[in-house]
Amino acid sequence: MKPTFLGHARPLITCMIQSDEPEAAIAAVCNANYDGADAFGFQMCRFDPQYRTEEVIRRIMKPMGPKPCYVTNYRYGYNEGKPDEELVEGLLFLQQCGGNLIDVMGDLYCRDPLELTMDETAIRKQMELIDLIHARGGEVLMSTHTYKFLPAEEVLRIAREQVRRGADIVKIVTGAQNEDEELENLRITALLRRELDKPFLFLAAGRSKLHRTIGPMLGCCMWLTVPQHDRLSTKTQPVCRAIRAIADNFNYLPERD
């Protein structure tokens, strides 16, 4: 069967690979397999352009085996200053190499402070890109990184707009600077589960360890984890093996009669 991020009974433990050279990336994939990763993410913005060939990318993806791979090509890192059209070429290249879930930024083709453009021309181009990815057998995650706390109504608005554009998975990253905001984000996670008819990934920057640990138990479709914390890893993402232990031992399902 083709690897997929859709239709799973339980949230996937996705291990994000952020390396700037091939051997480190391959080692990270192999170690994450031993640590219990269900899926992988490869962030090409962190990968040195001199190595961005199909042969190299396929070498990195090969030890992922039958597990699905989520791919991003954001504007930072080695991609700083590149036009969005070039980033799109990179996303389609990653899909060609074996990427299953393609991350389409919510402000692709027209940058916006909340990373969700409402420019009609940009939206049309996003939808055309999503149709192309689907036609080539891929799945689409649309991402909106605001990095600031948003009320539930605004989070729902963003989520519904991403769904309207054709996303298979909604991804929204807000913020939490105190306990009250973090607890409210947990409530919003449960609200998204009830209100959306699509899988979603709701995260936060800042005070977010609790949310990132138990969010999938409230409705998020996956954990984003790291093999280990190093100079390139996202420090708010938990370590894969720690989440594997929690997922295997935390009984959060409701009692049944």
C-alpha atoms as a printed R data frame, in Angstrom:
    type eleno elety resid chain resno       x      y      z
1   ATOM     1    CA   MET     A     1   0.000  0.000  0.000
2   ATOM     2    CA   LYS     A     2   1.105  3.567 -0.690
3   ATOM     3    CA   PRO     A     3   2.316  5.440  2.428
4   ATOM     4    CA   THR     A     4  -0.220  7.996  3.632
5   ATOM     5    CA   PHE     A     5  -0.826 10.464  6.447
6   ATOM     6    CA   LEU     A     6  -4.590 10.014  6.123
7   ATOM     7    CA   GLY     A     7  -7.011  7.533  7.665
8   ATOM     8    CA   HIS     A     8  -4.998  6.388 10.681
9   ATOM     9    CA   ALA     A     9  -6.808  5.310 13.839
10  ATOM    10    CA   ARG     A    10  -4.229  6.937 16.106
11  ATOM    11    CA   PRO     A    11  -2.026 10.042 15.784
12  ATOM    12    CA   LEU     A    12   1.264  9.484 14.002
13  ATOM    13    CA   ILE     A    13   4.611 10.171 15.659
14  ATOM    14    CA   THR     A    14   6.320 12.138 12.895
15  ATOM    15    CA   CYS     A    15  10.052 12.695 13.268
16  ATOM    16    CA   MET     A    16  11.294 15.880 11.590
17  ATOM    17    CA   ILE     A    17  14.672 15.676  9.855
18  ATOM    18    CA   GLN     A    18  16.546 18.989  9.787
19  ATOM    19    CA   SER     A    19  20.074 18.363  8.573
20  ATOM    20    CA   ASP     A    20  22.328 20.288  6.216
21  ATOM    21    CA   GLU     A    21  24.139 17.292  4.686
22  ATOM    22    CA   PRO     A    22  23.131 13.779  3.572
23  ATOM    23    CA   GLU     A    23  24.950 11.500  6.008
24  ATOM    24    CA   ALA     A    24  23.585 13.318  9.059
25  ATOM    25    CA   ALA     A    25  20.066 13.156  7.601
26  ATOM    26    CA   ILE     A    26  20.330  9.427  6.889
27  ATOM    27    CA   ALA     A    27  21.649  8.751 10.385
28  ATOM    28    CA   ALA     A    28  18.772 10.746 11.879
29  ATOM    29    CA   VAL     A    29  16.244  8.684  9.912
30  ATOM    30    CA   CYS     A    30  17.822  5.405 11.006
31  ATOM    31    CA   ASN     A    31  17.938  6.462 14.653
32  ATOM    32    CA   ALA     A    32  14.323  7.644 14.548
33  ATOM    33    CA   ASN     A    33  13.244  4.255 13.238
34  ATOM    34    CA   TYR     A    34  14.778  2.641 16.304
35  ATOM    35    CA   ASP     A    35  13.103  5.240 18.511
36  ATOM    36    CA   GLY     A    36   9.634  4.372 17.236
37  ATOM    37    CA   ALA     A    37   8.791  6.970 14.583
38  ATOM    38    CA   ASP     A    38   5.610  6.242 12.604
39  ATOM    39    CA   ALA     A    39   6.379  8.800  9.894
40  ATOM    40    CA   PHE     A    40   9.007 11.330  8.871
41  ATOM    41    CA   GLY     A    41   9.293 14.953  7.878
42  ATOM    42    CA   PHE     A    42  12.079 16.352  5.713
43  ATOM    43    CA   GLN     A    43  12.655 20.123  5.793
44  ATOM    44    CA   MET     A    44  14.588 21.033  2.659
45  ATOM    45    CA   CYS     A    45  15.064 24.659  3.706
46  ATOM    46    CA   ARG     A    46  17.726 23.376  6.133
47  ATOM    47    CA   PHE     A    47  19.438 21.192  3.521
48  ATOM    48    CA   ASP     A    48  22.511 22.577  1.722
49  ATOM    49    CA   PRO     A    49  21.549 23.229 -1.942
50  ATOM    50    CA   GLN     A    50  24.707 21.514 -3.214
51  ATOM    51    CA   TYR     A    51  23.170 18.196 -2.140
52  ATOM    52    CA   ARG     A    52  19.676 18.758 -3.522
53  ATOM    53    CA   THR     A    53  19.723 16.097 -6.215
54  ATOM    54    CA   GLU     A    54  17.194 13.330 -6.772
55  ATOM    55    CA   GLU     A    55  19.818 10.678 -6.042
56  ATOM    56    CA   VAL     A    56  20.673 12.205 -2.664
57  ATOM    57    CA   ILE     A    57  17.075 12.867 -1.585
58  ATOM    58    CA   ARG     A    58  16.079  9.310 -2.489
59  ATOM    59    CA   ARG     A    59  19.017  8.018 -0.427
60  ATOM    60    CA   ILE     A    60  17.688  9.935  2.567
61  ATOM    61    CA   MET     A    61  14.132  8.683  2.058
62  ATOM    62    CA   LYS     A    62  15.085  5.049  1.423
63  ATOM    63    CA   PRO     A    63  15.584  4.070  5.104
64  ATOM    64    CA   MET     A    64  12.160  5.541  5.870
65  ATOM    65    CA   GLY     A    65  10.870  2.334  4.268
66  ATOM    66    CA   PRO     A    66   7.071  2.120  3.999
67  ATOM    67    CA   LYS     A    67   6.508  5.022  6.405
68  ATOM    68    CA   PRO     A    68   5.070  8.235  4.926
69  ATOM    69    CA   CYS     A    69   7.175 11.378  4.488
70  ATOM    70    CA   TYR     A    70   5.996 14.962  5.033
71  ATOM    71    CA   VAL     A    71   8.064 17.565  3.145
72  ATOM    72    CA   THR     A    72   8.475 21.319  3.604
73  ATOM    73    CA   ASN     A    73  10.355 24.001  1.707
74  ATOM    74    CA   TYR     A    74   9.893 27.135  3.791
75  ATOM    75    CA   ARG     A    75  11.369 30.584  3.155
76  ATOM    76    CA   TYR     A    76  14.068 30.486  5.828
77  ATOM    77    CA   GLY     A    77  17.430 28.740  6.109
78  ATOM    78    CA   TYR     A    78  19.102 28.188  2.742
79  ATOM    79    CA   ASN     A    79  15.916 29.405  1.037
80  ATOM    80    CA   GLU     A    80  16.199 32.961  2.378
81  ATOM    81    CA   GLY     A    81  15.360 35.432 -0.390
82  ATOM    82    CA   LYS     A    82  14.228 32.885 -2.964
83  ATOM    83    CA   PRO     A    83  11.010 33.638 -4.880
84  ATOM    84    CA   ASP     A    84   7.970 31.541 -4.021
85  ATOM    85    CA   GLU     A    85   7.907 30.066 -7.528
86  ATOM    86    CA   GLU     A    86  11.319 28.505 -6.867
87  ATOM    87    CA   LEU     A    87  10.095 27.105 -3.555
88  ATOM    88    CA   VAL     A    88   7.171 25.504 -5.373
89  ATOM    89    CA   GLU     A    89   9.578 23.868 -7.819
90  ATOM    90    CA   GLY     A    90  11.366 22.431 -4.793
91  ATOM    91    CA   LEU     A    91   8.130 21.049 -3.351
92  ATOM    92    CA   LEU     A    92   7.248 19.316 -6.622
93  ATOM    93    CA   PHE     A    93  10.802 17.963 -6.782
94  ATOM    94    CA   LEU     A    94  10.413 16.525 -3.270
95  ATOM    95    CA   GLN     A    95   7.148 14.884 -4.277
96  ATOM    96    CA   GLN     A    96   8.893 13.382 -7.314
97  ATOM    97    CA   CYS     A    97  11.579 11.976 -4.987
98  ATOM    98    CA   GLY     A    98   8.993 10.226 -2.823
99  ATOM    99    CA   GLY     A    99   7.460 12.829 -0.520
100 ATOM   100    CA   ASN     A   100   3.852 11.963  0.346
101 ATOM   101    CA   LEU     A   101   2.504 15.013  2.212
102 ATOM   102    CA   ILE     A   102   3.399 18.374  0.664
103 ATOM   103    CA   ASP     A   103   3.367 21.534  2.814
104 ATOM   104    CA   VAL     A   104   1.786 24.484  0.978
105 ATOM   105    CA   MET     A   105   2.179 27.724  2.928
106 ATOM   106    CA   GLY     A   106  -1.044 29.664  3.450
107 ATOM   107    CA   ASP     A   107   0.518 32.844  2.061
108 ATOM   108    CA   LEU     A   108   2.285 31.218 -0.873
109 ATOM   109    CA   TYR     A   109   2.537 33.655 -3.811
110 ATOM   110    CA   CYS     A   110   1.635 36.670 -1.621
111 ATOM   111    CA   ARG     A   111   3.352 37.062  1.765
112 ATOM   112    CA   ASP     A   112   1.111 37.951  4.691
113 ATOM   113    CA   PRO     A   113   1.965 38.645  8.369
114 ATOM   114    CA   LEU     A   114  -0.398 35.863  9.521
115 ATOM   115    CA   GLU     A   115   0.727 33.527  6.707
116 ATOM   116    CA   LEU     A   116  -2.755 33.297  5.199
117 ATOM   117    CA   THR     A   117  -3.092 35.519  2.167
118 ATOM   118    CA   MET     A   118  -6.540 36.607  1.040
119 ATOM   119    CA   ASP     A   119  -5.270 37.816 -2.351
120 ATOM   120    CA   GLU     A   120  -7.530 36.193 -4.916
121 ATOM   121    CA   THR     A   121  -4.807 35.696 -7.528
122 ATOM   122    CA   ALA     A   122  -2.549 33.990 -4.979
123 ATOM   123    CA   ILE     A   123  -5.412 31.810 -3.723
124 ATOM   124    CA   ARG     A   124  -6.211 30.690 -7.271
125 ATOM   125    CA   LYS     A   125  -2.567 29.748 -7.843
126 ATOM   126    CA   GLN     A   126  -2.493 27.865 -4.520
127 ATOM   127    CA   MET     A   127  -5.574 25.883 -5.509
128 ATOM   128    CA   GLU     A   128  -4.074 25.076 -8.903
129 ATOM   129    CA   LEU     A   129  -0.906 23.843 -7.165
130 ATOM   130    CA   ILE     A   130  -2.950 21.709 -4.772
131 ATOM   131    CA   ASP     A   131  -4.831 20.201 -7.722
132 ATOM   132    CA   LEU     A   132  -1.502 19.399 -9.388
133 ATOM   133    CA   ILE     A   133  -0.112 17.728 -6.255
134 ATOM   134    CA   HIS     A   134  -3.306 15.667 -5.953
135 ATOM   135    CA   ALA     A   135  -3.171 14.724 -9.636
136 ATOM   136    CA   ARG     A   136   0.356 13.405 -9.059
137 ATOM   137    CA   GLY     A   137  -0.868 11.224 -6.199
138 ATOM   138    CA   GLY     A   138   0.207 13.425 -3.286
139 ATOM   139    CA   GLU     A   139  -1.486 14.763 -0.176
140 ATOM   140    CA   VAL     A   140  -1.475 18.419  0.874
141 ATOM   141    CA   LEU     A   141  -0.996 20.035  4.250
142 ATOM   142    CA   MET     A   142  -1.592 23.789  4.267
143 ATOM   143    CA   SER     A   143   0.382 25.634  6.941
144 ATOM   144    CA   THR     A   144  -0.252 28.947  8.663
145 ATOM   145    CA   HIS     A   145   2.388 30.072 11.176
146 ATOM   146    CA   THR     A   146   1.220 33.137 13.116
147 ATOM   147    CA   TYR     A   147   3.463 32.580 16.164
148 ATOM   148    CA   LYS     A   148   1.041 34.589 18.308
149 ATOM   149    CA   PHE     A   149  -1.961 33.631 20.388
150 ATOM   150    CA   LEU     A   150  -5.258 33.721 18.531
151 ATOM   151    CA   PRO     A   151  -8.813 33.340 19.861
152 ATOM   152    CA   ALA     A   152 -10.758 30.225 18.938
153 ATOM   153    CA   GLU     A   153 -12.916 31.999 16.345
154 ATOM   154    CA   GLU     A   154  -9.843 33.146 14.408
155 ATOM   155    CA   VAL     A   155  -8.252 29.695 14.516
156 ATOM   156    CA   LEU     A   156 -11.463 28.174 13.171
157 ATOM   157    CA   ARG     A   157 -11.640 30.800 10.419
158 ATOM   158    CA   ILE     A   158  -8.110 29.966  9.279
159 ATOM   159    CA   ALA     A   159  -8.806 26.237  9.413
160 ATOM   160    CA   ARG     A   160 -11.980 26.499  7.340
161 ATOM   161    CA   GLU     A   161 -10.236 28.680  4.772
162 ATOM   162    CA   GLN     A   162  -7.437 26.137  4.388
163 ATOM   163    CA   VAL     A   163 -10.032 23.400  3.871
164 ATOM   164    CA   ARG     A   164 -11.807 25.544  1.259
165 ATOM   165    CA   ARG     A   165  -8.580 25.802 -0.727
166 ATOM   166    CA   GLY     A   166  -8.277 22.016 -0.887
167 ATOM   167    CA   ALA     A   167  -5.969 21.047  1.990
168 ATOM   168    CA   ASP     A   168  -6.137 17.423  3.145
169 ATOM   169    CA   ILE     A   169  -4.610 18.383  6.510
170 ATOM   170    CA   VAL     A   170  -4.872 21.738  8.279
171 ATOM   171    CA   LYS     A   171  -1.790 23.070 10.092
172 ATOM   172    CA   ILE     A   172  -1.938 26.163 12.295
173 ATOM   173    CA   VAL     A   173   0.863 27.345 14.585
174 ATOM   174    CA   THR     A   174  -0.106 30.109 17.009
175 ATOM   175    CA   GLY     A   175   1.545 31.074 20.300
176 ATOM   176    CA   ALA     A   176   1.205 30.830 24.067
177 ATOM   177    CA   GLN     A   177   3.064 33.101 26.455
178 ATOM   178    CA   ASN     A   178   1.456 31.988 29.715
179 ATOM   179    CA   GLU     A   179  -0.475 29.134 31.302
180 ATOM   180    CA   ASP     A   180  -3.883 30.595 30.472
181 ATOM   181    CA   GLU     A   181  -3.063 30.787 26.755
182 ATOM   182    CA   GLU     A   182  -1.641 27.276 26.740
183 ATOM   183    CA   LEU     A   183  -4.754 25.869 28.416
184 ATOM   184    CA   GLU     A   184  -6.965 27.775 25.983
185 ATOM   185    CA   ASN     A   185  -5.014 26.243 23.105
186 ATOM   186    CA   LEU     A   186  -5.835 22.815 24.502
187 ATOM   187    CA   ARG     A   187  -9.531 23.771 24.505
188 ATOM   188    CA   ILE     A   188  -9.240 25.042 20.927
189 ATOM   189    CA   THR     A   189  -7.689 21.702 19.941
190 ATOM   190    CA   ALA     A   190 -10.792 19.880 21.166
191 ATOM   191    CA   LEU     A   191 -12.973 22.454 19.409
192 ATOM   192    CA   LEU     A   192 -11.184 21.848 16.096
193 ATOM   193    CA   ARG     A   193 -11.778 18.113 16.503
194 ATOM   194    CA   ARG     A   194 -15.504 18.712 16.843
195 ATOM   195    CA   GLU     A   195 -15.864 21.396 14.165
196 ATOM   196    CA   LEU     A   196 -13.586 20.241 11.317
197 ATOM   197    CA   ASP     A   197 -14.192 17.398  8.911
198 ATOM   198    CA   LYS     A   198 -10.477 17.230  8.040
199 ATOM   199    CA   PRO     A   199  -7.417 16.081 10.007
200 ATOM   200    CA   PHE     A   200  -5.546 18.952 11.629
201 ATOM   201    CA   LEU     A   201  -2.290 19.818 13.351
202 ATOM   202    CA   PHE     A   202  -2.615 22.667 15.853
203 ATOM   203    CA   LEU     A   203   0.586 23.815 17.585
204 ATOM   204    CA   ALA     A   204   1.981 26.836 19.390
205 ATOM   205    CA   ALA     A   205   5.261 28.625 19.867
206 ATOM   206    CA   GLY     A   206   6.380 29.885 23.268
207 ATOM   207    CA   ARG     A   207   4.878 28.043 26.221
208 ATOM   208    CA   SER     A   208   3.825 24.889 24.404
209 ATOM   209    CA   LYS     A   209   5.373 21.738 25.928
210 ATOM   210    CA   LEU     A   210   2.085 20.535 27.412
211 ATOM   211    CA   HIS     A   211   0.172 21.306 24.233
212 ATOM   212    CA   ARG     A   212   2.724 19.594 21.991
213 ATOM   213    CA   THR     A   213   2.732 16.547 24.259
214 ATOM   214    CA   ILE     A   214  -0.996 15.927 24.655
215 ATOM   215    CA   GLY     A   215  -2.485 17.820 21.686
216 ATOM   216    CA   PRO     A   216  -2.762 14.610 19.613
217 ATOM   217    CA   MET     A   217  -4.707 13.018 22.485
218 ATOM   218    CA   LEU     A   218  -7.282 15.786 22.050
219 ATOM   219    CA   GLY     A   219  -7.535 15.587 18.272
220 ATOM   220    CA   CYS     A   220  -4.328 16.558 16.429
221 ATOM   221    CA   CYS     A   221  -3.490 14.021 13.731
222 ATOM   222    CA   MET     A   222   0.206 13.778 14.586
223 ATOM   223    CA   TRP     A   223   3.062 14.704 16.864
224 ATOM   224    CA   LEU     A   224   5.996 16.594 15.372
225 ATOM   225    CA   THR     A   225   9.139 15.297 17.073
226 ATOM   226    CA   VAL     A   226  12.918 15.359 16.609
227 ATOM   227    CA   PRO     A   227  15.514 12.557 16.762
228 ATOM   228    CA   GLN     A   228  17.485 14.682 19.231
229 ATOM   229    CA   HIS     A   229  17.973 18.345 20.029
230 ATOM   230    CA   ASP     A   230  20.893 19.793 18.107
231 ATOM   231    CA   ARG     A   231  21.862 23.054 16.386
232 ATOM   232    CA   LEU     A   232  19.235 22.685 13.630
233 ATOM   233    CA   SER     A   233  16.337 21.036 15.459
234 ATOM   234    CA   THR     A   234  13.220 22.926 16.549
235 ATOM   235    CA   LYS     A   235  13.661 23.131 20.303
236 ATOM   236    CA   THR     A   236   9.941 23.152 21.111
237 ATOM   237    CA   GLN     A   237   9.482 19.801 19.383
238 ATOM   238    CA   PRO     A   238   9.761 16.855 21.792
239 ATOM   239    CA   VAL     A   239  12.178 13.987 21.259
240 ATOM   240    CA   CYS     A   240  10.731 11.045 19.338
241 ATOM   241    CA   ARG     A   241  11.523  8.322 21.863
242 ATOM   242    CA   ALA     A   242   9.938 10.319 24.702
243 ATOM   243    CA   ILE     A   243   6.674 10.685 22.789
244 ATOM   244    CA   ARG     A   244   6.778  7.005 21.827
245 ATOM   245    CA   ALA     A   245   6.880  6.111 25.525
246 ATOM   246    CA   ILE     A   246   3.995  8.472 26.320
247 ATOM   247    CA   ALA     A   247   1.856  7.311 23.407
248 ATOM   248    CA   ASP     A   248   2.349  3.657 24.324
249 ATOM   249    CA   ASN     A   249   1.607  4.093 28.021
250 ATOM   250    CA   PHE     A   250  -0.877  6.941 28.416
251 ATOM   251    CA   ASN     A   251  -4.465  5.661 28.520
252 ATOM   252    CA   TYR     A   252  -6.524  8.651 27.436
253 ATOM   253    CA   LEU     A   253  -9.441  6.852 25.780
254 ATOM   254    CA   PRO     A   254 -12.852  7.180 27.480
255 ATOM   255    CA   GLU     A   255 -14.216  4.299 29.498
256 ATOM   256    CA   ARG     A   256 -16.696  2.054 27.698
257 ATOM   257    CA   ASP     A   257 -19.589  0.204 29.288
